[in-house]
Amino acid sequence: MEPPALPADPVPTQDEKNLGLIMHVLSLVGFSLLGPLIVWLVKKHESAYINLQGRELLNFQLSLLIYSIACIPLCFILIGIPLLIVLALAAVVLTIIGLVKATEGRIYRFPLTIRML
């Protein structure tokens, strides 16, 4: 089953692209939820692009958090350790893909993301 399509991508200005880029970079350097959340909360009413970009990124980061918490009990039977490694690698690779799409002014739909926002 394919996820529901996003509305047509809004055409972002260079400043909006930069903010999208900043949100992704913040999530890569250790501020996975807090950095993008602050940018999104401040700018979501001013820009449809930032609103969509921030929602996607925050949904992805929250999904990763939920998946990581679910893996912790599985560490006792040793399957959780490789799952956490795969999650960490997926987080980095998919965030970099989202970062590249943000520099192009496009919204990236992260796979396996629970849509909460």
Protein Blocks (a to p, Z undefined) as FASTA:
>chain_A
ZZddddddddddfklmmmmmmmmmmmmnopamlmmmmmmmmmmmmpmklmmmmmmmmmmm
mmmmmmmmmmmmmmmnommmmmmmmmmmmmmmmmmmmmmmmmnopacddehiacfZZ
